[in-house]
Amino acid sequence: MIFEELDEFKKDLRSLLKKFRTLNDDLDVAKQVLEVLPDERAPFSYRIDNLGLVTCVIKVKKIACKALKGKGVNSGLRLIYAYFKTEQKIVFIELYHKNDKEKEDRERIKFYFK
């Protein structure tokens, strides 16, 4: 599986790393899971519909973060990515904490994946 990151995703990550120092390691674990199971898997992840896109965009709601002790996968972190099955590629679009933001940036998604 090929993993890529949008520049905005990198900014999201840098900002969140100030609060959650284990986030790089946590993302490595998420990548290992996505290599095996890249499709949506309720209740952990689901496809974002009503975008008017052909691209499969998935929102992961359950990401374990070691920096948030006692929370496990209920850390509140959200990961948005585009999955290209034929190319075996995942592009990370957005990363945020649910307390900082209510939902994904649909404009960002539409801008990059018309």
trRosetta pair geometry for C-beta under 8 A, 3 or more apart (Angstrom, degrees):
i j d omega theta_ij theta_ji phi_ij phi_ji
1 31 7.8 -177 92 -175 128 84
1 34 6.8 -175 145 117 165 88
1 35 4.5 -150 16 -118 136 75
1 38 6.8 169 -120 -69 140 132
1 88 5.4 -121 -109 167 55 91
1 89 7.2 152 -168 -99 66 28
1 90 6.2 18 174 0 114 106
2 87 7.2 -58 38 141 125 95
2 88 6.4 97 8 109 86 77
2 89 4.3 -23 68 -110 105 82
2 90 7.2 173 86 27 55 62
3 31 5.9 -31 -72 -131 155 119
3 34 7.9 93 -91 91 113 135
3 89 7.7 173 -78 -158 24 63
3 90 5.4 -15 -110 69 68 97
3 91 7.9 151 -163 -92 48 32
3 92 7.0 29 -173 -21 94 103
4 89 6.8 12 2 -176 108 107
4 90 7.3 178 29 93 68 49
4 91 4.7 -20 73 -112 101 76
4 92 7.0 -159 95 19 47 74
5 9 4.5 -129 -170 84 91 130
5 10 5.5 102 133 -56 127 86
5 13 7.7 -23 -162 -13 145 141
5 91 7.3 165 -88 -164 21 62
5 92 4.6 -13 -111 58 74 111
6 9 4.4 104 56 -3 79 102
6 10 7.3 -141 96 -5 47 82
6 91 6.7 68 -41 167 86 102
6 92 6.7 -132 12 93 77 64
6 93 5.7 40 4 -127 133 45
6 94 7.9 -12 50 -55 128 56
6 108 7.7 133 119 174 165 113
6 112 6.3 -66 -104 -98 136 161
7 10 5.5 -51 -155 31 38 114
7 11 6.7 39 148 -18 66 101
8 11 5.5 -50 -152 34 38 113
8 12 6.5 43 148 -22 66 101
8 93 7.6 3 78 -180 111 54
8 94 7.0 -24 117 -92 110 75
8 108 6.1 -121 89 -145 165 134
9 12 5.4 -50 -151 34 35 115
9 13 6.3 36 151 -20 66 105
9 92 4.6 125 -162 118 161 98
9 93 6.0 179 -69 150 117 10
9 94 6.1 -119 -97 -81 82 26
9 95 6.1 80 -154 -2 80 97
10 13 5.6 -52 -148 36 32 114
10 14 6.4 34 153 -20 65 103
11 14 5.8 -51 -146 34 32 111
11 15 6.4 31 155 -18 64 107
12 15 5.9 -62 -154 37 28 110
12 16 6.2 17 156 -11 66 113
12 94 6.0 120 -49 -155 167 57
12 95 4.4 147 125 57 129 83
12 96 6.2 -79 -156 -66 124 71
13 16 5.9 -62 -143 43 28 105
13 17 6.2 39 156 -33 65 105
13 23 6.7 176 -156 129 81 134
13 24 7.9 80 -178 -81 118 73
13 27 7.6 -1 -126 -54 123 155
13 95 5.7 56 -72 53 72 144
14 17 5.7 -49 -148 23 28 117
14 18 7.8 38 153 -27 56 92
15 18 6.4 -49 -175 13 36 111
16 19 5.9 -62 -163 44 50 102
16 20 5.5 -16 160 36 87 108
16 23 5.7 116 116 -95 106 166
16 77 7.8 86 -163 -122 148 112
16 95 6.2 -91 2 121 153 112
16 96 7.5 -158 -71 -118 129 35
16 97 6.8 148 -121 -30 114 102
17 20 6.6 -77 -117 70 29 67
17 21 6.5 65 -174 -111 68 41
17 23 5.3 -121 -95 44 69 130
17 24 7.0 33 -111 -35 117 91
19 67 7.5 126 129 134 64 147
19 97 7.7 -51 87 -31 151 149
20 23 4.5 86 107 -52 105 106
20 26 7.5 -34 151 12 123 145
20 65 5.6 -42 -158 -172 135 132
20 67 4.1 169 -148 59 72 152
20 68 6.9 -27 -117 -34 111 91
20 77 7.6 -6 -36 -77 176 130
21 67 5.6 138 40 -96 66 130
22 25 5.1 -55 -175 48 76 114
22 26 5.5 83 124 -30 88 103
22 65 6.4 137 79 -174 108 70
22 66 4.0 -87 136 62 168 104
22 67 4.4 -175 22 -40 103 90
23 26 5.2 -54 -139 38 35 115
23 27 6.2 37 159 -21 67 103
23 65 6.7 -8 -94 -134 68 106
23 67 6.9 -30 -45 0 72 134
23 77 8.0 167 -123 -118 101 154
24 27 5.8 -54 -150 35 28 110
24 28 6.7 35 149 -23 61 102
25 28 5.5 -49 -153 29 36 116
25 29 6.8 36 150 -17 64 100
25 66 6.7 -15 87 15 124 132
26 29 5.8 -51 -157 33 35 112
26 30 6.6 37 146 -19 65 104
26 63 6.4 83 160 162 116 103
26 64 6.3 -152 -142 93 103 65
26 65 5.0 -1 -109 -111 160 60
26 66 6.2 -156 -70 3 102 84
26 67 7.7 -79 -35 4 136 93
26 77 7.8 76 135 54 146 167
27 30 5.2 -49 -147 36 39 115
27 31 6.3 45 151 -24 67 100
27 79 8.0 144 -117 -103 87 139
28 31 5.6 -49 -150 32 32 114
28 32 6.7 36 150 -21 62 101
29 32 5.6 -50 -154 31 35 114
29 33 6.7 32 150 -16 65 103
29 64 6.8 -49 100 63 147 109
30 33 5.7 -56 -153 37 35 111
30 34 6.2 32 151 -18 68 109
30 60 7.1 113 -151 128 124 170
30 63 5.8 -12 -85 -132 129 104
30 79 6.5 113 -175 -18 157 171
31 34 5.6 -56 -142 41 32 110
31 35 6.4 44 155 -31 64 98
32 35 5.8 -45 -153 21 30 115
32 36 7.3 13 154 -4 58 104
33 36 6.3 -70 -163 43 34 101
33 37 6.1 -39 167 48 74 99
34 37 6.8 -82 -120 73 28 57
34 38 5.0 60 -175 -101 74 70
34 81 7.6 7 -133 69 150 163
34 90 5.9 11 154 -53 137 169
35 38 7.2 31 -102 -58 10 96
37 41 6.0 12 159 -39 129 141
38 83 5.2 144 156 -136 111 132
38 85 7.7 166 93 -99 132 72
38 90 6.2 -142 -141 -71 120 121
39 58 7.6 176 -167 -86 33 151
39 83 7.0 174 -92 126 47 168
40 45 5.0 -137 -139 111 64 92
40 46 5.0 62 -158 -127 128 31
40 47 4.8 -87 -47 -36 149 78
40 58 5.2 -160 -77 -127 86 117
41 44 5.0 5 91 52 95 109
41 45 5.4 50 44 44 67 93
42 45 7.4 -108 -75 65 37 41
42 46 5.8 42 -84 -80 84 99
43 61 7.3 -64 152 65 72 129
43 62 7.2 78 110 -28 78 132
44 60 6.5 -12 152 -149 82 78
44 61 6.5 -168 -174 54 35 81
44 62 4.3 -81 -135 39 77 122
44 73 7.4 -54 -121 176 98 141
45 58 5.4 36 167 172 120 110
45 59 6.3 177 -152 88 76 45
45 60 4.3 -31 -95 -102 110 61
45 61 6.4 176 -90 10 47 75
45 62 7.4 -107 -47 30 70 86
46 58 7.0 178 94 -150 21 76
46 59 6.1 -15 61 57 69 90
46 61 7.6 14 10 -13 91 114
47 56 6.2 -67 -126 -160 114 83
47 57 6.9 102 -159 73 69 52
47 58 5.6 -49 -97 -97 54 72
47 59 7.9 124 -137 15 9 77
48 51 6.0 59 118 -37 99 123
48 57 4.7 -42 46 99 110 104
48 58 7.0 -176 -5 -104 83 18
48 59 5.4 83 -55 -22 104 108
48 80 7.4 10 -24 -138 143 106
48 104 6.6 -59 -104 46 153 153
48 106 7.9 -161 162 -104 138 90
48 109 7.3 -72 91 -143 148 171
51 57 6.3 36 1 32 165 137
51 106 6.5 -155 -115 -152 94 100
51 109 6.1 -68 -142 117 139 130
51 110 6.3 -160 -172 -77 96 89
52 110 7.5 33 61 -117 101 110
53 57 6.6 52 74 -13 142 116
53 109 7.3 -106 -23 146 155 102
53 110 7.0 -147 -58 -109 118 65
53 113 5.3 42 -146 123 144 105
53 114 7.4 -140 -112 -163 96 14
55 82 5.1 -16 167 -150 124 118
55 84 7.4 -41 -138 -80 90 82
55 113 4.3 -76 32 -177 156 130
56 82 6.7 124 78 -161 56 62
56 83 4.7 -45 91 62 113 91
56 84 7.6 170 40 -76 98 36
56 85 7.2 49 20 -27 143 98
57 80 6.7 9 179 -176 100 94
57 81 7.3 180 -151 94 61 31
57 82 5.2 -33 -97 -96 73 72
57 83 7.8 168 -95 12 24 75
57 93 7.1 -1 -143 -3 108 155
57 109 5.6 43 -129 -154 161 131
57 113 6.8 162 -65 68 117 162
58 80 7.4 170 87 -150 44 51
58 81 5.8 -17 60 64 89 78
58 82 7.8 148 16 -103 75 23
58 83 5.9 25 -1 -11 120 118
59 78 6.3 -13 -170 -170 97 104
59 79 7.4 152 -158 80 48 48
59 80 5.3 -17 -103 -100 73 77
59 104 6.1 -118 -99 -45 124 136
60 63 5.8 77 126 -55 117 99
60 78 6.8 157 77 -159 61 51
60 79 4.2 -3 49 58 114 98
60 80 7.7 -154 19 -70 73 32
60 81 7.4 21 -11 11 107 104
61 78 6.2 -9 -110 -111 51 84
62 73 3.9 24 -177 166 98 115
62 74 7.1 -25 -127 -73 84 45
63 73 6.7 139 55 -148 9 70
63 75 6.0 -68 83 47 72 124
63 77 4.4 -67 64 83 122 113
63 78 7.5 -175 5 -86 121 16
63 79 5.7 95 -59 -13 141 115
64 72 5.7 -47 -118 -178 95 49
64 73 4.8 -46 -68 -83 78 62
64 75 6.4 126 -141 -23 25 125
65 68 4.6 53 88 19 108 105
65 71 6.8 -3 56 78 91 125
65 75 3.9 103 21 -135 109 161
65 77 5.6 108 -44 -11 130 136
66 69 7.4 17 177 -77 50 66
68 71 4.1 -20 130 26 111 137
68 75 4.5 131 57 -133 148 97
68 76 7.5 -179 -128 27 171 97
71 74 5.2 -127 180 80 78 76
71 75 4.5 102 120 -93 133 59
71 76 7.3 -60 -173 -4 144 87
72 75 7.2 -143 85 -45 31 81
76 97 5.3 41 121 -163 104 82
76 98 4.4 -114 -170 28 88 104
76 99 6.1 21 165 -17 145 90
77 95 7.0 -5 -173 -170 101 87
77 96 7.5 167 -151 92 60 30
77 97 5.7 -42 -96 -99 60 66
77 98 7.6 -123 -73 -15 13 82
78 94 7.6 -4 110 113 96 97
78 95 7.1 168 85 -149 57 43
78 96 5.4 -13 56 64 101 76
78 97 7.4 155 11 -109 83 16
78 98 6.0 99 -27 -64 114 82
78 101 7.9 -108 42 77 132 108
78 104 7.1 -130 138 -72 135 85
79 92 7.0 -56 -168 -138 99 98
79 94 7.5 165 -155 89 37 58
79 95 5.5 -1 -107 -105 69 81
80 92 7.7 105 82 -165 55 58
80 93 4.5 -61 107 69 99 109
80 94 4.1 17 42 51 119 95
80 95 7.5 -146 23 -64 74 43
80 104 4.9 102 -77 -125 147 129
80 105 8.0 -157 39 37 162 74
80 109 7.0 -88 157 -80 137 115
81 90 5.2 13 167 -176 134 99
81 91 6.2 161 -162 78 79 45
81 92 5.1 -41 -101 -103 99 48
81 93 5.8 174 -102 4 34 88
82 90 7.1 159 79 -156 50 51
82 91 4.5 -4 53 54 101 101
82 93 6.1 86 -19 -45 89 117
82 109 7.8 148 -65 -145 107 89
82 112 7.8 -139 -24 109 147 116
82 113 5.7 172 -100 -82 149 148
83 89 7.8 161 -155 88 43 51
83 90 5.5 -13 -104 -105 68 80
84 87 4.2 2 122 43 121 111
84 88 7.4 -49 94 17 80 14
84 89 4.4 0 56 60 114 93
84 90 7.5 -161 23 -74 75 35
84 91 7.5 49 -10 -9 107 99
85 88 7.3 15 -175 -73 31 47
91 112 7.8 -150 130 142 143 136
92 95 7.0 2 176 -42 116 103
93 104 7.9 43 104 -161 123 119
93 108 6.4 137 175 123 104 113
93 109 5.9 38 -176 -95 155 78
93 112 6.9 -172 -123 56 104 147
94 104 5.8 137 69 -143 149 88
94 105 5.7 161 -93 28 153 102
94 108 6.3 104 -62 90 121 148
94 109 7.8 -67 -12 -61 122 89
96 100 5.7 -127 -176 75 99 114
96 101 4.5 -19 159 37 149 132
96 104 7.9 171 28 -103 127 54
97 100 4.7 78 65 7 89 107
97 101 7.3 115 69 23 49 84
98 101 7.1 -90 -134 67 28 62
98 102 7.7 44 -163 -128 69 26
103 106 8.0 12 121 -33 108 96
104 108 7.9 -114 165 52 84 110
104 109 6.8 40 145 -33 121 128
105 108 3.9 46 111 9 116 117
105 109 6.8 155 97 -15 66 83
106 109 5.4 -52 -150 36 39 114
106 110 6.2 36 155 -17 70 107
107 110 5.9 -55 -144 41 31 108
107 111 6.2 38 155 -27 64 106
108 111 5.7 -53 -147 30 28 115
108 112 6.7 7 163 -2 62 110
109 112 6.6 -75 -154 44 25 96
109 113 5.9 -37 174 36 65 113
110 113 6.9 -82 -123 62 20 73
110 114 6.7 58 177 -90 62 63
111 114 7.5 -20 -168 -54 16 90
